[in-house]
Amino acid sequence: DHAESKRIFTAYCQFLILKKEHADWDDTQLSPCYPVHVMWFRHTQMNDYNFDMRSLLGHVVSYDEADTWELRECLFQRLEATREASKRNFGSHAHDEELWDGITVRIVDTNQFIDFTGINRRMPITQLFQIYANKKEESINKLHFSFDGKTINNVTDTNEKTAPTLLRLGIEHNGEIEVNHVDHVHATVRYSSDKEGTYRMENTKMISRLFDHFATNFLDTERSKLVFFFRKERVYGYESPMALGFKCRDNIIDVVDIESYKCKNCVCCNPLLRRK
């Protein structure tokens, strides 16, 4: 709306003043908060941008989009430097802290996670997903992101007023977003605390190879002498991760010797029941 645009324009003018004071013409010291970043980018697309910069600042200010993971690490430091400089120069009465509303977001992938610090809550969430995909060197089309049990990256809304953002999704500081891979998952096969292995598997392939590998390399035995369980239900080599409902993490397959497994409902015979 008009009031919001006015706030962002004021912050953009302050940002340009800081650029001039620091002589940051090549965009290596200071970076604006996300709303100002968008306004700055739009300005750079105008034919009069260079003329405007020379008229206002006496010098053209280079623009660096910083959309790769490596640049993001430097970008966070520049964001903080700009934020502090804005507070010092313009004081609490003129510095619009709300526009700088940045939080830490954790993306959980299998049994690993990556923290993204200083993510502006007004930034479209799909931009964060693209940064993550670049970091993992994967196509974003092969990743499914979800928050609070709901998929959030299959939206096509690019309207700034309605597109999903951290703010609109209600994601707070240290919020967790899960990511599922379209073509593969990870699972841990566990015989005992000192005999377990983690495997990467294609979603639609049979898990028999996994069983064969674990039996041979961890237990030095044949697969036929073992029984495998997922969520306390027996599973077989012809099944696939997709059919079994594997998630992005915490996929644990328990293994027992077939001699120990006589009756799946008998506590005396089934070691899994005795683990309760």
C-alpha positions as CSV (number, residue, x, y, z in Angstrom):
1,D,0.0,0.0,0.0
2,H,1.0,3.7,-0.2
3,A,2.1,4.0,3.4
4,E,4.3,0.9,3.2
5,S,5.8,2.1,-0.1
6,K,6.6,5.5,1.5
7,R,8.4,3.7,4.4
8,I,10.5,1.7,2.0
9,F,11.3,4.7,-0.1
10,T,12.5,6.6,2.9
11,A,14.7,3.7,3.9
12,Y,16.0,3.5,0.3
13,C,17.0,7.2,0.5
14,Q,18.8,6.5,3.8
15,F,20.6,3.6,2.3
16,L,21.9,5.7,-0.6
17,I,23.1,8.3,1.8
18,L,25.1,5.6,3.6
19,K,26.5,4.4,0.3
20,K,27.8,7.9,-0.4
21,E,29.2,8.3,3.1
22,H,31.1,5.0,2.9
23,A,32.0,5.5,-0.8
24,D,30.7,1.9,-1.3
25,W,30.4,2.3,-5.1
26,D,31.2,-1.3,-5.9
27,D,28.7,-2.8,-3.4
28,T,31.2,-4.6,-1.2
29,Q,30.4,-3.0,2.2
30,L,26.8,-2.3,2.7
31,S,23.6,-4.1,1.8
32,P,20.0,-3.1,2.4
33,C,17.1,-5.0,4.0
34,Y,15.0,-7.0,1.7
35,P,12.2,-4.4,1.0
36,V,14.8,-1.8,0.1
37,H,16.7,-4.4,-1.9
38,V,13.6,-4.9,-4.1
39,M,13.1,-1.2,-4.6
40,W,16.8,-0.7,-5.4
41,F,16.7,-3.6,-8.0
42,R,13.7,-2.0,-9.7
43,H,15.5,1.3,-9.8
44,T,18.5,-0.4,-11.5
45,Q,16.2,-1.7,-14.3
46,M,15.2,1.9,-15.2
47,N,17.0,3.7,-18.0
48,D,17.6,6.7,-15.8
49,Y,19.4,4.8,-13.0
50,N,22.9,5.9,-13.8
51,F,21.8,9.4,-14.4
52,D,19.9,9.4,-11.0
53,M,22.9,8.1,-9.1
54,R,25.3,10.7,-10.6
55,S,22.8,13.5,-9.9
56,L,22.1,12.4,-6.3
57,L,25.4,10.9,-5.2
58,G,27.9,12.0,-7.8
59,H,28.8,8.4,-8.6
60,V,27.0,5.3,-10.0
61,V,26.4,2.6,-7.3
62,S,26.9,-1.0,-8.6
63,Y,24.3,-3.6,-7.8
64,D,25.1,-7.1,-6.6
65,E,22.2,-9.5,-6.4
66,A,24.1,-11.9,-4.1
67,D,21.9,-15.0,-4.8
68,T,24.5,-17.7,-4.3
69,W,25.4,-19.4,-1.0
70,E,29.0,-18.1,-1.0
71,L,27.8,-14.5,-1.4
72,R,25.1,-15.0,1.3
73,E,27.7,-15.5,3.9
74,C,29.3,-12.2,3.1
75,L,25.9,-10.6,2.6
76,F,24.8,-11.2,6.2
77,Q,27.9,-9.3,7.5
78,R,27.1,-6.5,5.1
79,L,23.4,-6.4,6.3
80,E,24.5,-6.1,9.9
81,A,27.0,-3.4,9.1
82,T,24.3,-1.4,7.2
83,R,21.8,-1.9,10.0
84,E,24.2,-0.5,12.6
85,A,25.2,2.4,10.4
86,S,21.6,3.3,9.8
87,K,20.9,3.3,13.5
88,R,23.9,5.5,14.2
89,N,23.3,8.0,11.4
90,F,19.5,8.4,11.5
91,G,18.7,7.5,15.1
92,S,15.9,5.4,16.5
93,H,13.3,8.0,15.4
94,A,14.2,7.7,11.7
95,H,15.7,4.2,11.4
96,D,12.8,1.8,10.5
97,E,13.8,-1.3,12.5
98,E,10.7,-3.2,11.5
99,L,11.8,-3.3,7.8
100,W,14.9,-5.2,9.1
101,D,12.9,-7.9,10.7
102,G,15.4,-10.8,10.1
103,I,15.3,-14.2,11.8
104,T,17.2,-17.5,11.8
105,V,15.5,-20.3,9.8
106,R,16.6,-23.9,10.0
107,I,16.1,-26.2,6.9
108,V,16.2,-29.8,8.0
109,D,17.3,-32.3,5.3
110,T,17.4,-36.0,6.3
111,N,19.5,-36.1,9.5
112,Q,21.3,-32.8,8.8
113,F,20.3,-29.2,9.0
114,I,21.5,-25.8,7.8
115,D,20.7,-22.6,9.6
116,F,20.1,-19.5,7.5
117,T,20.7,-16.4,9.6
118,G,19.3,-12.9,9.0
119,I,16.5,-14.0,6.6
120,N,14.1,-11.1,6.2
121,R,10.6,-12.1,7.1
122,R,9.2,-10.1,4.1
123,M,11.3,-12.0,1.6
124,P,9.3,-14.5,-0.6
125,I,10.0,-18.0,0.8
126,T,10.8,-19.4,-2.6
127,Q,14.0,-17.2,-2.7
128,L,15.3,-19.0,0.4
129,F,14.5,-22.3,-1.2
130,Q,16.5,-21.3,-4.3
131,I,19.5,-20.4,-2.2
132,Y,19.3,-23.8,-0.5
133,A,19.0,-25.6,-3.8
134,N,22.1,-23.8,-5.0
135,K,24.0,-24.8,-1.8
136,K,23.0,-28.4,-2.4
137,E,23.7,-28.2,-6.1
138,E,20.2,-29.6,-6.9
139,S,17.3,-28.5,-9.0
140,I,14.7,-26.8,-6.9
141,N,12.1,-28.8,-8.8
142,K,13.4,-32.0,-7.1
143,L,12.9,-30.6,-3.6
144,H,9.7,-30.4,-1.6
145,F,9.6,-28.0,1.3
146,S,7.1,-28.2,4.1
147,F,6.3,-26.3,7.3
148,D,4.0,-27.5,10.1
149,G,3.0,-30.5,7.9
150,K,2.0,-28.4,4.9
151,T,3.9,-28.1,1.6
152,I,4.9,-24.5,0.9
153,N,7.0,-24.5,-2.2
154,N,4.4,-25.7,-4.8
155,V,2.9,-22.2,-5.0
156,T,3.0,-20.1,-8.1
157,D,2.0,-16.9,-6.5
158,T,4.6,-14.2,-7.3
159,N,2.6,-11.2,-6.3
160,E,4.5,-9.3,-3.6
161,K,1.3,-8.6,-1.7
162,T,0.2,-12.2,-1.5
163,A,3.3,-14.5,-2.1
164,P,4.2,-16.7,0.8
165,T,6.8,-15.1,3.1
166,L,8.1,-16.1,6.6
167,L,5.9,-13.4,8.0
168,R,2.7,-14.6,6.2
169,L,3.4,-18.3,7.0
170,G,3.9,-17.5,10.7
171,I,7.5,-18.8,10.8
172,E,9.2,-17.5,13.9
173,H,12.9,-17.3,14.9
174,N,14.6,-20.7,14.8
175,G,11.6,-22.1,12.9
176,E,12.2,-25.4,11.1
177,I,11.4,-26.2,7.5
178,E,11.7,-29.8,6.3
179,V,12.8,-30.7,2.8
180,N,12.0,-33.9,1.0
181,H,13.9,-35.0,-2.1
182,V,11.7,-36.1,-5.0
183,D,14.1,-38.8,-6.2
184,H,15.9,-40.1,-3.1
185,V,15.7,-40.5,0.7
186,H,18.1,-41.5,3.5
187,A,17.5,-44.4,6.0
188,T,19.5,-45.9,8.8
189,V,19.6,-49.7,9.1
190,R,20.2,-50.7,12.7
191,Y,21.1,-54.1,14.2
192,S,22.5,-52.8,17.4
193,S,24.0,-49.6,18.7
194,D,27.4,-50.4,17.2
195,K,26.2,-52.0,14.0
196,E,24.2,-49.6,11.9
197,G,24.6,-47.8,8.6
198,T,23.0,-44.9,6.8
199,Y,22.0,-45.3,3.1
200,R,20.8,-43.1,0.3
201,M,18.2,-44.7,-1.8
202,E,16.1,-43.8,-4.8
203,N,12.5,-43.4,-3.9
204,T,11.1,-45.8,-6.4
205,K,13.8,-48.6,-6.3
206,M,13.4,-51.8,-4.3
207,I,15.3,-51.9,-1.0
208,S,16.7,-55.4,-1.5
209,R,20.2,-54.1,-2.3
210,L,20.3,-52.2,0.9
211,F,19.4,-55.3,2.8
212,D,22.1,-57.3,0.9
213,H,24.7,-54.7,1.6
214,F,24.0,-54.4,5.3
215,A,23.9,-58.2,5.8
216,T,27.2,-58.7,4.0
217,N,29.2,-55.7,5.2
218,F,27.9,-55.2,8.8
219,L,27.0,-58.7,9.9
220,D,28.9,-60.9,7.5
221,T,25.9,-63.0,6.9
222,E,23.1,-63.6,4.3
223,R,20.0,-61.5,4.0
224,S,17.8,-64.6,4.2
225,K,19.0,-65.0,7.8
226,L,17.6,-61.6,8.9
227,V,14.3,-59.9,9.4
228,F,13.8,-56.2,8.7
229,F,11.3,-53.8,10.3
230,F,10.2,-50.3,9.6
231,R,7.9,-48.7,12.3
232,K,7.7,-52.1,13.9
233,E,6.1,-53.6,10.7
234,R,8.1,-56.2,8.8
235,V,9.3,-55.0,5.4
236,Y,10.6,-56.9,2.4
237,G,13.2,-56.4,-0.3
238,Y,10.7,-55.9,-3.1
239,E,9.2,-52.8,-1.4
240,S,10.4,-49.2,-2.1
241,P,10.9,-46.1,0.1
242,M,8.0,-44.4,-1.5
243,A,5.7,-47.4,-0.9
244,L,6.8,-47.6,2.7
245,G,6.2,-43.9,3.3
246,F,9.7,-42.8,4.1
247,K,10.0,-39.1,5.2
248,C,12.9,-36.7,4.9
249,R,14.5,-37.9,8.1
250,D,14.2,-40.4,11.0
251,N,13.8,-43.4,8.7
252,I,15.1,-46.3,10.9
253,I,15.0,-49.9,9.7
254,D,15.5,-52.4,12.6
255,V,17.1,-55.7,12.0
256,V,16.9,-59.0,14.0
257,D,18.1,-62.5,13.4
258,I,15.5,-64.8,11.8
259,E,16.0,-67.3,14.6
260,S,14.9,-64.7,17.1
261,Y,11.7,-63.9,15.1
262,K,9.2,-66.7,15.4
263,C,5.9,-64.8,16.1
264,K,5.5,-61.1,15.4
265,N,3.0,-60.8,18.3
266,C,4.9,-62.7,20.9
267,V,7.1,-60.7,23.3
268,C,9.2,-63.8,24.0
269,C,10.0,-64.4,20.4
270,N,10.1,-60.9,18.9
271,P,13.0,-58.7,20.2
272,L,11.4,-55.6,18.8
273,L,8.5,-56.0,21.2
274,R,11.0,-56.4,24.1
275,R,12.5,-53.0,23.2
276,K,9.4,-51.1,24.2
